[in-house]
Amino acid sequence: MSGSDAPAHGEDDGNQPPQARVRKRSRVSVIWIIPLLVIGLVVWLSYTTIASRGPLITITFKTANGLSEQQTQVKHKNVGLGTVEGIKLSHDMSHVVVQIRMTRQAADYITDRARFWVVRPRLSPGNISGLETLVTGAYIEIDPGAPGGNRQVKFTGLEDPPGIRSDEPGHTFVLQADELGSLGPGSPVFYRDVTVGEVLSYDLTRGQNPIAVNVFVRAPFDSYIRPQTRFWNASGVSLNTGPQGLHLELESIQAVISGGIAFGTADEAEAGPESPNDSKFHLYSDKSEADAAGFRARIAFVSYFDTAVRGLDRGSGVEIFGIKIGNVTDVKLELDTSTGRARVRVAYEIQPERIFGIGDTEQLDPILVAGKMVGLGLRAVLDSSSIVTGTKVVSLQYIPGAKALPLQLEDKIIVVPSQSGGLDNIMTSLSDITTKLDQIPFADIGHNVSHLLLTLDQTVGSPQVKQAIQSLQQVLDDTSKLVRKADAGATPVLKQLPQLSQELQQTLARARDLLGAGGYGGNSDFQRSAERTLDQVNETVRSVRLLADFLTRHPEALIRGRTGQATGR
């Protein structure tokens, strides 16, 4: 067979079986793809988790009320920034230590300027907050503070929410107060009855005055505060009496409950520069005291009183003609141990700008003016400003007829003489009248009157008085008979006139003897009436005697009359 006739390689010559082809299989199975994917996912999740994790911080609180592990979150503006991982007690069991894993996003906020507190339902006299946590549960709020702080991982949590947040525009100011009153953290700050801020905190400065009260005023109201701005305590209720009767004044119900502070700026001071942050101001007790502080010129006066000054205290008003011109600065009792005399020294200041206007007192000579006024009878009188409250004021009054006194000075302080007056003077007069009435022996007078009435009753009912009355009645009857018989003839009359005169004289003598022995007072009404009656009877007896003598000498007078003319018709 020739080479051309041989079968080609790989062709089937029909006699040999076909050859199998062996293929190499892959060493990696497809089923391993799933575990690899799972591992990759775990690695990716681990990486993202580790990459997103922030620092682990610890915060101490007094209590863990409302906090739960792996549930309670840390939020800022309702955005989650971390989760509580663990809660445990401190070694001394005085507080709790809360471990919180923060997010990477919050890493830049964890500085020494950050503040943490637990948001839970809170009810206080001036504020209600955290009511939403009744549904969502408590959470920890973070205030990052101003940027630029140093990294920190250990914090002490606040027990109460701070008054202001770091991102809230405004200014803080320090008010120096003598007394705190009802003020406390959260008390509102008012400007023209609008709430513009709140009290942040206060510092007692180790129990010494003044008390430092830190307040925050929000923008844009903080720009209204000038160096001449005055703050006053607006807490509670103010009840005053004035021309329109009782006047009730309060800032708001919130100020009554939790206290409050108000401020105001005089019109002439509004053009001044704004007060910088942390500026210090004095906190006045009320608005009237704050208004008085706006008067720059002050003149010191003093007066001494020997009467009670109950109702007069520091801050009480000084008035002239009912217009307030100053305030009392001190009330002190002085006792002279050598003489035992006690008196009250009342020091007060007068603001002449209330009288002459602001800026018009530069050329005023207070000593010269006060000397003229005292010479004209100016005196200091304690007067009651309210009968209901019993408060008093120092009233400067011109006393009519007061003795002219020279002006006295006490360490360059003008001394104004005092004068009793007002309600105290009335009460003193009533006391004097009561004392004099007590000195009247009413018991003795009653005993004497009773004895007099008894004596009068015995005297009037005595036989002597009855006999005198009967004799007098008989004389009157005889006189009446004489008058009736005068027309019957003159002769009987002439005969009876001497006898009638003698009887009247005897009756008069008995009546005088009776009065002399009756025991009546020399100036009693009965004695005076009896004397007048006897005088009239005496005149009657005298007239009858004269008539009898005349008719005895001139019997023809019955016919012709005293003129010598006939009287018959």
Wavefront OBJ file of the C-alpha trace (Angstrom):
o trace
v 0.000 0.000 0.000
v 1.374 3.151 -1.002
v 1.699 6.042 1.332
v -0.990 7.811 -0.504
v -3.351 5.072 0.182
v -2.858 5.189 3.996
v -5.705 6.793 5.938
v -5.202 10.269 7.229
v -4.521 10.891 10.895
v -7.629 11.227 12.892
v -9.839 9.785 10.282
v -11.929 6.783 10.944
v -10.772 4.002 8.776
v -13.670 1.954 9.851
v -11.508 -0.530 11.674
v -10.314 1.292 14.888
v -12.642 2.682 17.623
v -12.758 6.473 18.263
v -10.420 8.035 20.827
v -11.910 9.842 23.871
v -10.746 13.367 24.661
v -9.843 14.089 28.275
v -10.534 17.652 29.502
v -8.994 19.054 32.742
v -11.633 20.089 35.337
v -11.361 23.384 37.433
v -10.036 22.958 41.005
v -12.366 25.701 42.465
v -15.996 24.767 42.844
v -18.782 27.267 42.221
v -20.304 26.434 45.571
v -17.459 28.226 47.328
v -18.618 31.526 45.889
v -21.366 31.850 48.531
v -19.085 31.567 51.560
v -16.706 33.969 49.950
v -19.500 36.451 49.455
v -20.588 36.048 53.068
v -17.040 36.577 54.282
v -16.725 39.624 52.098
v -19.988 40.996 53.443
v -18.875 40.431 57.013
v -15.586 42.080 56.322
v -17.319 45.019 54.718
v -19.807 45.357 57.550
v -17.044 45.115 60.083
v -15.072 47.711 58.277
v -17.990 50.094 57.920
v -18.958 49.533 61.547
v -15.467 50.172 62.784
v -15.100 53.072 60.421
v -18.377 54.638 61.594
v -17.728 54.138 65.289
v -16.801 57.164 67.299
v -15.102 57.424 70.647
v -16.347 55.704 73.776
v -17.159 58.302 76.441
v -18.332 58.106 80.032
v -20.812 60.464 81.683
v -21.659 60.532 85.380
v -25.175 61.292 86.554
v -26.716 61.267 90.004
v -29.296 58.723 88.865
v -29.953 56.493 85.866
v -33.663 57.219 85.889
v -35.036 56.624 82.367
v -31.767 55.224 80.912
v -31.436 51.721 79.394
v -28.485 49.856 77.896
v -28.463 49.493 74.103
v -31.645 51.552 73.873
v -31.138 55.075 75.177
v -29.681 57.331 72.521
v -27.682 60.520 72.542
v -29.291 63.180 70.355
v -28.785 66.705 69.192
v -31.701 68.418 67.508
v -33.377 64.991 67.404
v -30.502 63.419 65.399
v -28.915 60.289 66.918
v -25.228 60.665 67.744
v -24.616 57.698 70.032
v -26.050 54.851 72.087
v -25.723 53.867 75.719
v -23.642 50.681 75.999
v -23.364 50.239 79.723
v -24.612 51.605 83.051
v -22.961 50.906 86.389
v -22.684 52.358 89.867
v -19.614 54.199 91.006
v -17.350 52.655 93.624
v -18.763 54.849 96.400
v -22.330 54.365 95.078
v -22.850 58.126 95.043
v -23.608 58.318 91.312
v -23.912 56.256 88.140
v -21.407 55.929 85.292
v -22.901 55.715 81.825
v -20.751 54.429 78.910
v -21.808 55.771 75.539
v -20.520 54.808 72.114
v -20.648 57.917 69.972
v -20.785 57.938 66.200
v -17.927 59.075 64.005
v -20.038 62.087 63.063
v -20.067 63.202 66.687
v -16.334 62.785 67.218
v -15.632 66.440 66.475
v -18.211 67.582 69.051
v -16.770 65.667 71.987
v -14.777 68.492 73.567
v -14.483 70.091 76.976
v -17.154 72.570 75.922
v -19.837 69.943 75.403
v -22.657 69.500 77.931
v -24.918 66.481 78.481
v -28.219 66.116 80.326
v -31.093 63.649 80.409
v -34.295 64.787 78.736
v -37.228 63.509 80.761
v -40.594 64.999 81.783
v -39.956 67.974 84.106
v -42.496 70.080 85.933
v -41.360 73.237 87.701
v -43.162 76.441 88.768
v -41.785 78.299 85.765
v -41.441 75.645 83.091
v -42.810 72.345 81.741
v -40.549 70.351 79.411
v -39.823 66.867 78.140
v -43.432 65.767 77.781
v -42.614 64.036 74.465
v -40.483 61.498 76.336
v -43.638 60.033 77.863
v -44.063 58.279 74.490
v -40.543 58.002 73.051
v -38.684 57.431 76.326
v -35.890 59.468 77.883
v -32.757 60.302 75.941
v -29.505 62.181 76.510
v -29.192 65.601 74.892
v -25.832 67.043 73.931
v -24.975 70.698 73.488
v -21.646 70.772 71.599
v -20.735 74.245 72.795
v -18.629 76.738 70.917
v -16.116 75.299 68.442
v -12.432 75.095 69.255
v -12.447 73.028 72.437
v -10.069 70.255 73.470
v -10.848 66.535 73.114
v -12.373 64.936 76.202
v -13.976 61.574 76.959
v -15.110 61.959 80.578
v -17.967 64.291 81.468
v -20.240 65.190 84.352
v -23.848 65.384 83.231
v -26.178 68.248 84.116
v -29.100 67.454 86.349
v -31.236 70.177 84.750
v -31.296 71.443 81.180
v -29.160 74.558 80.646
v -30.925 77.845 80.205
v -29.373 78.586 76.837
v -27.809 76.586 74.043
v -24.505 77.355 72.405
v -26.165 78.089 69.078
v -28.702 80.569 70.519
v -27.703 84.208 69.868
v -27.732 86.612 72.779
v -25.712 87.966 75.688
v -25.267 87.002 79.308
v -25.205 89.618 82.079
v -24.409 89.552 85.786
v -26.869 91.223 88.158
v -25.825 92.029 91.723
v -28.708 91.753 94.188
v -29.037 92.253 97.945
v -31.778 89.631 98.167
v -32.760 86.826 95.801
v -36.440 86.601 96.673
v -38.283 84.003 94.581
v -35.793 84.138 91.707
v -34.197 80.916 90.507
v -32.868 79.203 87.379
v -35.482 79.465 84.661
v -37.127 82.645 85.970
v -38.093 84.847 83.020
v -36.560 88.186 82.050
v -39.068 90.777 80.778
v -38.753 93.812 78.573
v -41.977 95.805 78.285
v -43.949 92.745 79.452
v -42.343 90.528 76.750
v -40.269 87.510 77.809
v -36.816 88.063 76.287
v -34.578 85.828 78.411
v -34.224 83.866 81.602
v -32.160 83.438 84.738
v -29.329 80.951 84.272
v -27.905 80.607 87.777
v -26.948 82.528 90.900
v -23.933 82.595 93.195
v -24.234 83.424 96.893
v -20.539 84.388 97.025
v -19.990 82.388 100.231
v -22.971 83.943 101.977
v -21.825 87.551 101.536
v -23.664 90.224 99.618
v -24.174 90.959 96.855
v -25.648 87.856 95.221
v -24.496 87.383 91.622
v -27.407 86.457 89.334
v -26.489 85.331 85.803
v -29.125 86.100 83.190
v -29.336 85.537 79.450
v -31.081 87.941 77.069
v -31.816 86.704 73.574
v -31.096 88.627 70.413
v -32.200 91.161 69.293
v -33.331 92.299 72.737
v -29.783 92.153 74.079
v -28.995 95.181 71.927
v -31.440 97.256 74.008
v -29.234 97.016 77.079
v -27.013 100.038 77.693
v -24.687 100.908 80.587
v -27.525 103.071 82.025
v -30.079 100.241 81.819
v -31.729 99.392 85.153
v -32.891 95.920 86.201
v -35.449 95.312 88.962
v -37.099 92.352 90.624
v -40.542 91.849 89.078
v -41.528 88.909 91.295
v -44.769 88.720 93.216
v -47.685 91.122 93.361
v -47.489 94.856 94.068
v -50.473 96.455 95.817
v -50.403 100.249 95.998
v -52.865 102.950 97.004
v -53.196 106.076 94.922
v -55.667 108.703 93.696
v -57.611 105.984 91.886
v -57.808 103.660 94.896
v -56.114 100.298 95.239
v -53.808 99.448 92.342
v -52.732 95.834 91.727
v -49.620 95.427 89.596
v -47.845 92.295 88.341
v -45.722 91.397 85.308
v -47.282 87.997 84.543
v -48.641 84.889 86.208
v -45.323 83.198 85.489
v -43.493 85.939 87.390
v -45.849 85.493 90.334
v -45.188 81.745 90.419
v -41.473 81.518 89.622
v -40.257 85.096 90.006
v -38.963 87.354 87.264
v -36.689 90.232 86.337
v -37.561 93.267 84.219
v -35.341 95.958 82.745
v -35.728 99.332 81.112
v -33.595 102.110 79.651
v -34.256 105.845 79.889
v -34.922 107.624 76.601
v -31.860 109.829 76.880
v -29.626 106.746 77.362
v -30.830 104.737 74.361
v -28.328 106.450 72.082
v -25.388 105.136 74.109
v -23.226 102.114 73.242
v -24.461 98.573 73.765
v -23.316 96.725 76.857
v -20.811 93.918 76.169
v -21.171 90.322 77.260
v -20.970 89.632 81.038
v -21.560 93.291 81.938
v -22.522 93.886 85.583
v -25.655 95.701 86.746
v -27.373 96.273 90.075
v -30.669 94.458 90.626
v -33.137 96.789 92.388
v -35.907 95.515 94.615
v -38.725 97.107 92.596
v -39.423 99.508 89.763
v -39.782 102.580 91.962
v -36.308 102.035 93.385
v -34.944 101.510 89.879
v -36.543 104.744 88.685
v -35.085 106.631 91.632
v -31.637 105.311 90.718
v -31.837 107.254 87.464
v -31.507 110.565 89.311
v -27.836 111.395 89.671
v -27.993 114.336 92.082
v -28.722 113.396 95.700
v -28.803 115.505 98.861
v -28.504 113.851 102.271
v -30.925 114.843 105.043
v -31.607 113.573 108.544
v -34.412 114.050 111.090
v -34.895 112.840 114.648
v -38.247 111.587 115.944
v -39.452 110.969 119.489
v -42.538 109.029 118.361
v -43.033 105.531 116.988
v -41.832 104.994 113.401
v -43.616 101.698 112.825
v -44.215 101.252 109.083
v -41.155 103.297 108.075
v -38.199 101.422 106.601
v -35.435 101.718 104.055
v -36.926 102.631 100.698
v -39.921 104.473 102.153
v -40.812 107.641 100.312
v -40.080 111.268 101.157
v -42.801 113.675 100.048
v -43.596 117.354 100.004
v -47.153 118.469 99.206
v -47.877 114.808 98.365
v -45.182 114.633 95.651
v -42.400 112.100 96.082
v -38.955 113.701 96.035
v -36.739 111.101 97.714
v -36.329 107.894 99.694
v -35.421 106.857 103.217
v -31.922 105.364 103.397
v -31.662 104.336 107.049
v -33.778 104.061 110.207
v -31.827 103.621 113.438
v -32.586 103.852 117.154
v -30.245 106.027 119.216
v -30.015 105.771 123.006
v -28.213 108.262 125.229
v -26.897 106.150 128.092
v -26.122 109.190 130.226
v -29.644 110.634 130.160
v -31.640 107.534 129.209
v -33.309 109.417 126.352
v -34.095 107.449 123.205
v -34.952 108.758 119.766
v -35.060 107.505 116.182
v -32.633 108.794 113.579
v -34.130 108.753 110.082
v -31.718 109.411 107.225
v -33.073 110.101 103.756
v -31.988 111.368 100.362
v -33.734 113.946 98.230
v -33.316 113.922 94.465
v -33.524 117.592 93.454
v -33.912 116.548 89.814
v -37.434 115.417 90.707
v -38.170 119.089 91.465
v -36.009 121.117 89.089
v -35.539 118.607 86.275
v -32.521 116.629 85.130
v -29.474 118.781 84.475
v -30.867 121.881 86.200
v -29.281 121.404 89.626
v -25.636 122.273 88.939
v -25.935 125.793 90.365
v -28.137 124.757 93.292
v -26.913 125.525 96.827
v -28.829 122.974 98.921
v -27.719 124.373 102.288
v -28.908 127.873 101.418
v -32.258 126.660 100.092
v -32.824 124.313 103.028
v -31.982 127.089 105.506
v -34.659 129.343 104.008
v -37.241 126.552 104.050
v -36.541 125.597 107.680
v -36.729 129.274 108.632
v -40.205 129.422 107.089
v -41.386 126.528 109.268
v -40.450 123.438 107.246
v -40.658 120.340 109.447
v -40.379 116.587 108.934
v -43.615 114.785 109.824
v -44.318 111.048 109.815
v -47.423 110.552 107.721
v -49.346 107.397 106.860
v -49.354 106.499 103.172
v -51.793 103.604 103.531
v -54.149 102.835 106.377
v -54.562 99.287 105.022
v -50.863 98.361 105.001
v -49.745 100.743 107.761
v -46.797 102.042 105.728
v -45.472 105.527 106.424
v -43.564 108.235 104.606
v -41.525 111.234 105.678
v -43.640 114.261 104.775
v -41.983 117.689 104.637
v -44.607 120.238 105.704
v -44.752 123.925 106.500
v -46.173 124.133 110.034
v -48.215 127.340 110.621
v -46.874 129.349 113.532
v -43.740 127.216 113.833
v -40.826 128.896 115.540
v -38.076 130.035 113.208
v -35.032 127.823 113.772
v -31.511 128.108 112.397
v -30.340 125.383 110.041
v -28.149 122.720 111.640
v -25.632 120.441 109.945
v -24.447 117.021 111.057
v -21.213 116.088 109.264
v -22.349 118.148 106.256
v -25.759 116.469 106.399
v -28.754 118.833 106.578
v -30.860 118.361 109.729
v -34.574 119.082 109.324
v -36.471 119.502 112.643
v -39.265 117.027 113.224
v -42.851 117.722 114.175
v -45.483 115.349 115.497
v -48.442 115.033 113.208
v -50.429 112.738 111.014
v -52.317 109.783 112.369
v -49.892 109.370 115.266
v -50.709 112.870 116.469
v -54.415 112.052 116.397
v -53.825 108.837 118.280
v -51.685 110.693 120.838
v -54.450 113.265 121.357
v -57.002 110.505 121.781
v -54.690 108.831 124.267
v -54.390 112.067 126.235
v -58.163 112.502 126.265
v -58.581 108.916 127.433
v -56.054 109.502 130.200
v -57.892 112.630 131.367
v -61.213 110.821 131.268
v -59.731 108.069 133.383
v -58.766 110.679 135.965
v -62.366 111.889 136.401
v -63.881 110.260 139.571
v -67.069 109.016 137.952
v -67.730 106.701 140.894
v -67.576 109.554 143.397
v -69.733 111.745 141.193
v -72.318 109.002 140.925
v -72.282 108.511 144.682
v -72.728 112.260 145.284
v -75.563 112.519 142.754
v -77.274 109.556 144.366
v -76.879 111.180 147.804
v -78.172 114.517 146.445
v -81.262 112.915 144.944
v -81.936 111.091 148.190
v -81.557 114.313 150.195
v -83.761 116.179 147.720
v -86.432 113.526 148.000
v -86.289 113.684 151.786
v -86.343 117.485 151.818
v -89.200 117.883 149.357
v -91.272 115.377 151.299
v -90.499 116.931 154.706
v -93.275 118.544 156.861
v -91.498 121.936 156.775
v -91.736 122.141 152.966
v -95.349 121.079 153.029
v -96.135 123.717 155.721
v -94.319 126.415 153.749
v -96.225 125.505 150.600
v -99.514 125.580 152.513
v -98.686 128.983 154.032
v -97.680 130.351 150.646
v -100.865 128.982 149.134
v -102.871 130.677 151.889
v -101.151 134.001 151.249
v -101.909 133.729 147.567
v -105.523 132.937 148.342
v -105.724 135.962 150.629
v -104.163 138.135 147.974
v -106.673 136.868 145.438
v -109.519 137.633 147.836
v -108.094 141.104 148.359
v -108.096 141.757 144.647
v -111.674 140.533 144.330
v -112.804 142.727 147.203
v -111.003 145.832 146.016
v -114.032 146.962 144.107
v -116.281 146.471 147.180
v -114.681 149.239 149.107
v -111.401 150.706 150.095
v -111.910 150.451 153.790
v -111.745 146.695 154.087
v -108.707 146.713 151.877
v -106.933 149.274 153.982
v -107.599 147.242 157.075
v -106.357 144.013 155.538
v -103.224 145.357 153.853
v -101.079 145.562 157.062
v -102.173 142.116 158.102
v -101.488 140.745 154.612
v -98.036 142.330 154.559
v -97.196 140.855 157.968
v -98.320 137.374 156.910
v -96.291 137.541 153.714
v -93.255 138.628 155.688
v -93.622 135.695 158.070
v -94.037 133.244 155.196
v -90.930 134.613 153.504
v -88.902 134.250 156.703
v -89.999 130.623 157.128
v -89.132 129.835 153.511
v -85.619 131.299 153.903
v -85.072 129.338 157.105
v -86.193 126.174 155.310
v -83.776 126.711 152.425
v -80.925 127.462 154.799
v -81.446 124.197 156.658
v -82.223 122.012 153.605
v -78.633 120.898 152.844
v -78.702 121.890 149.176
v -75.607 122.793 147.203
v -74.922 126.479 146.967
v -74.995 126.376 143.202
v -77.681 123.778 142.517
v -80.611 124.390 140.154
v -83.122 123.896 142.969
v -81.366 126.445 145.182
v -81.240 129.009 142.380
v -84.939 128.521 141.514
v -85.950 128.830 145.159
v -83.912 132.005 145.558
v -85.593 133.558 142.542
v -89.045 132.648 143.922
v -88.254 134.160 147.341
v -86.959 137.323 145.672
v -90.249 137.666 143.797
v -92.262 137.059 147.007
v -90.065 139.590 148.800
v -90.819 142.180 146.121
v -94.526 141.394 146.489
v -94.403 141.889 150.276
v -92.513 145.139 149.842
v -95.052 146.382 147.287
v -97.972 145.490 149.574
v -96.302 147.241 152.502
v -95.617 150.368 150.459
v -99.177 150.309 149.165
v -100.526 150.028 152.699
v -98.374 152.926 153.916
v -99.342 155.108 150.984
v -103.087 154.426 151.368
v -102.801 155.068 155.128
v -101.316 158.499 154.476
v -103.435 159.256 151.402
v -106.782 157.478 151.552
v -108.169 159.902 148.983
v -105.926 158.261 146.377
v -108.475 155.485 145.995
v -110.858 158.120 144.577
v -108.649 160.756 143.011
v -105.581 158.636 142.140
v -101.983 159.634 142.670
v -102.374 162.580 140.261
v -105.133 164.103 142.332
v -107.733 163.582 139.575
v -110.946 161.628 139.902
v -110.676 158.121 138.578
v -114.289 157.117 138.453
v -116.266 157.200 135.270
l 1 2 3 4 5 6 7 8 9 10 11 12 13 14 15 16 17 18 19 20 21 22 23 24 25 26 27 28 29 30 31 32 33 34 35 36 37 38 39 40 41 42 43 44 45 46 47 48 49 50 51 52 53 54 55 56 57 58 59 60 61 62 63 64 65 66 67 68 69 70 71 72 73 74 75 76 77 78 79 80 81 82 83 84 85 86 87 88 89 90 91 92 93 94 95 96 97 98 99 100 101 102 103 104 105 106 107 108 109 110 111 112 113 114 115 116 117 118 119 120 121 122 123 124 125 126 127 128 129 130 131 132 133 134 135 136 137 138 139 140 141 142 143 144 145 146 147 148 149 150 151 152 153 154 155 156 157 158 159 160 161 162 163 164 165 166 167 168 169 170 171 172 173 174 175 176 177 178 179 180 181 182 183 184 185 186 187 188 189 190 191 192 193 194 195 196 197 198 199 200 201 202 203 204 205 206 207 208 209 210 211 212 213 214 215 216 217 218 219 220 221 222 223 224 225 226 227 228 229 230 231 232 233 234 235 236 237 238 239 240 241 242 243 244 245 246 247 248 249 250 251 252 253 254 255 256 257 258 259 260 261 262 263 264 265 266 267 268 269 270 271 272 273 274 275 276 277 278 279 280 281 282 283 284 285 286 287 288 289 290 291 292 293 294 295 296 297 298 299 300 301 302 303 304 305 306 307 308 309 310 311 312 313 314 315 316 317 318 319 320 321 322 323 324 325 326 327 328 329 330 331 332 333 334 335 336 337 338 339 340 341 342 343 344 345 346 347 348 349 350 351 352 353 354 355 356 357 358 359 360 361 362 363 364 365 366 367 368 369 370 371 372 373 374 375 376 377 378 379 380 381 382 383 384 385 386 387 388 389 390 391 392 393 394 395 396 397 398 399 400 401 402 403 404 405 406 407 408 409 410 411 412 413 414 415 416 417 418 419 420 421 422 423 424 425 426 427 428 429 430 431 432 433 434 435 436 437 438 439 440 441 442 443 444 445 446 447 448 449 450 451 452 453 454 455 456 457 458 459 460 461 462 463 464 465 466 467 468 469 470 471 472 473 474 475 476 477 478 479 480 481 482 483 484 485 486 487 488 489 490 491 492 493 494 495 496 497 498 499 500 501 502 503 504 505 506 507 508 509 510 511 512 513 514 515 516 517 518 519 520 521 522 523 524 525 526 527 528 529 530 531 532 533 534 535 536 537 538 539 540 541 542 543 544 545 546 547 548 549 550 551 552 553 554 555 556 557 558 559 560 561 562 563 564 565 566 567 568 569
